């Protein structure tokens, strides 16, 4: 690294792409017959897109954002984080969870090539269906 370097560029999701992710996740939820909240954050964890379906649980709004934030924070899905944490001391897991991080499934990183550009979080259904909706959102970036 050059001693003169004082800034770096960071890729973030474009608002049009964030809306495509939200719409795809909502469409998947409708096809599954569940009501969810969908959050998209950029690579710095800031909210870039959000939608709440009628009848979605109130708590699902916060959980969707937390799931997206967690996936953006580490760039991997929560189940992978949980697997890695299983190899760490319990205090590492406790410390991570104290920050507001969640290990609840339904958050996935969003990438443009190798670059992390954000993450999507879905909450409102069973974890497995939240993951399916999040996967539909990720797939929308590849379409």
N, C-alpha and C positions, 0 to 999 in steps of 0.2 A: 504494500500500500504506500502511496506517495504521501509524504508529510504535508503536502499542500492540499490534500483532499479534505474538504469540510462539509460535503453534502453527497448524498446518494439519491438515485431515483428509486421510487417504489411503484410497482404496478398496482393499480386499483381497478375494480370492476366499473365499467361504464354504466350510467343509469339505464340505458336501453337494455343492456344485457341483464341487469338486476331485475328489471320488470319482466323479461322473458323467463327468468328463473322462477320468479314468484308465480307467474301465470301457469307455467308448466306444473309446478307443485300443486297449485290449486285445482287444476284440471284432473290431476291424478287423484287427489283427495275426493273430488266429486265422483269420479268413476268407482272409487272404493266405498262410497257412501258414508264418508266421515267428514266432520267439520273441524278444520284446523286453522292455525295461525302459521304464517310463513314469514320468516325474516331473512333478509340478505344483508350481510355486512361487507364492507370493503376489507382489504388486507390489513388495515390498521384496527379493525374491529368496530368501525363506525357504521351505523345503520344506513343502508343505501336503498332498501326497499322493504315494504311490509304490507301484509294484508291479513285481515281476520274475517273468516267466514261466519255468517250468522250461526248461532248455536254453539260456536267454539267455546270451550271453557275459558273463564276469565283468566285463570293462571297460565293458560296456554300462550298468551301474548308474551309474558315475561320469559317463559321457558323457551319459546322459539328463538328469542333474541339471545338468551344464554347459550343455547345449543350452537347457534351460528357463531357467536363470539368465541366459544371454546374451540370450534373447528378451525377458525381463523388464527387463533392464538398459537396453535401448535402445528397447523397444516395437515393434520391427520384426523381420522374419524375417532370418536370417543372410545369405541371398543378396542382400538389399537392402543390408545393411551392407557386404558385400564389394564391391558395385557402387560405393557411396559411397567406400569406402576406396581404390578404384582411382584416385580423383581426388585423393587425399591423398598427402603425402610418405610414403615407406616407413617412416619412424620412427613414424608414427602407427599404422600397422598392427602393427608390431613391439611398440610399447608396449601396445596393446590386447591382443595375444595373450599378453604377459607377465603380464597380470592373471589369466590362466586363462580368458579369453573364448575361445569357439570359433566358428569360421565353418562348422563342419560342419552341414549341413542336417538338419532334424528338430526344430527348436524354433520354436514360434509363440507370439505374444502372445495373451493372453485379455483380452477387453474386455466391459464392461457398458456399452452405449451408447458414449460416447466415452472412458470411464474405463478405464485400464489396471488390471486387477485381478490379473494374474498372467501365467503362461506355462506351456506344456506342452512337454516334451522327450521324444522317443522315440529309442531306440537299440537296435540289434540286427539290423536288416535292412539292405539296401542303402539309401542315402540317399533315393532316390525313394520307397521303401516306408515308411521312417520318416516322411517328410513326409505320406504318405497317412494314416498312423495318427494323426499329430498333427492333421491336418485333421479327422479324425473326432472327435477330442477337442474341438476348437474348435466343431464343429457341434453337439455335445451341449449346449452352453450355449444354443443358439438353439432347441432343441427344446422 
